């Protein structure tokens, strides 16, 4: 066998289990019948002493075996066929200047548009139209991240008129067209998106310091939120130097005992900034109530305003609003979800 994983014992175990995941990795032949099958074949089990394994159908036929008429091991499996068909469609969508129509994609696949649409969504989780839109939006962001002009990025992404891009901008890029036109002016913000134990994470910074640390379930949504928040900023995908900044932020999220050590660019009202500065004095592993923070900043009656300031915080963990709880110790709302708040507190408590 050509793959280290597929030892003869592993192949035999897969045959006994009729493992569909093993299809395409090898075929097995039965000496007493002269027939070879795919691992998932539902035919009657053969004795191990009569079974031999081959890398593919060609090798089995070269050894004198015939293909099983039930599992058709010399043809693509239905699952493989669908996956290959969808992969070909994805490549066509990605390479096309103008997104192919559903009819064109279905005709290339040789099936009806309804059946193609269903298979594509089953395999990828999105519709062909949504996949094409995501590809074009990604091209725009990629061009902008490389420093290209807005107009150039729009045309390079396959929009044959800038008006068509602006029609879709609200849905695809999370901002209004007028905001996008202004996006090249103002503050320059570098950003990077990665993964951590709490899900997707976005880190953004101005020349003054880190201005956003956001958690979410979808990286695209995090980028859209950043664009919505700073509609007139110039957003630039992080370079190698900024990737190191992002890595240090993620390391801090994973281990809050480490020193954050990065400057922050905190934007808010004077009251919010007083609250956020108070939050930064709370040691890891400890919690305080909103009332305690209100007293700390000299505004004992402003408990509700303190809670609102915590909710307005956009720099997760570094401005640790997750360490603020209700007076009875219960967890309250958290911008990034109560489950993430609980996970952070349990981690800091050493649980």
C-alpha positions, 0 to 999 in steps of 0.5 A: 500500500502506498499510504503509511496509514493504510497498513493491511490491518487497517485496510481489513478493519475498514473492510469489516466496518464497511467504512465509506471514508476508506473509499478511494484509498484502496480496493480489496480483492477476493481470490475465490471470486476473482472480484474486487470491491471498494471498502464500503461494499455491502457484499457478503464478507469474505475470509481474511485469508482470501482477501488481498489489497490494491492501491486502486482499481487499475492495479486490481484489474492488472492482477486479473480481478473484475470490478464488483457490479454492486459497488462499482469500484472502478467508478467514482463513489456518489459522495466523491462524484458530488464532491468533485462536481462541487469542487469544479464549480467552486474553481469555476466561480473563483476563476471567473471575472463575472460569477457564472449563473446557476444555469451555467454551473448546472449545465457544466455539471450535467444536471438540473439547476435545482439538483445542482443548487441542492448538492452545492449547498449540501456540500459547502453549506452555502448557495452558489450565489452566496459563495460567488459573493463571498469570493468577490468580497474577499477579492476586494478586501484582499486588494485593499489589504495590499494597498490597492485603490478602492476603484481598482479593487472593485474592478479587479474583484469582477464587478463590471461597474462600481455601482454594482459593488456599491449596491452590494456593499452593505451586505458584503462589506458591512458598511454603507457605500458612502462610508466605503468611499470615505474609507481611504481617509482618516486613521490607518488601522491594521488588523488581523483575524485568527483563532483562539480557544474562545473562537475567532478573534480580531485584533486591530491597532492604530499607531497609538495602540490596540483599539479593538480585540473582538471575539466571534463565531465568524471571522467575516462578521468580525471584519464587518464589525470593524468596518462598521465601527471605523467607517472612515478609517483606512483598514489594512491587513496586518503585515509580518510585524503586526502578525507578531502583535496579534500573536502576543494578544492571543497569547495573553488571551490564552494566559492572562498571567502574562504581561500584556505590555502593549499600548491601548488606543481607548476611544470613549467618553470621559466617563467611559474611560474612567470606568475602563481604567478602573477595570484595568486595575482588577487583578486576574482571578478576581471579580468586582461588582458594578457598584464597587466600580462606581464607588471606585471612580467616585460615582456611587450612584452611577451603577447603571452607567458603569454597566453601560460603559462595560458593555461599550468596551471593545477591547476584550481581556486587555480591558477586563470587563469580564471581571465585573459581575452583579452584586450577588456574584451572578454573571451578567451580560457580556458583549462577547457572550456569557459563555466566553465570560464564564470561560475567561473567569474559570481560566483565571481562577485556575479551574 
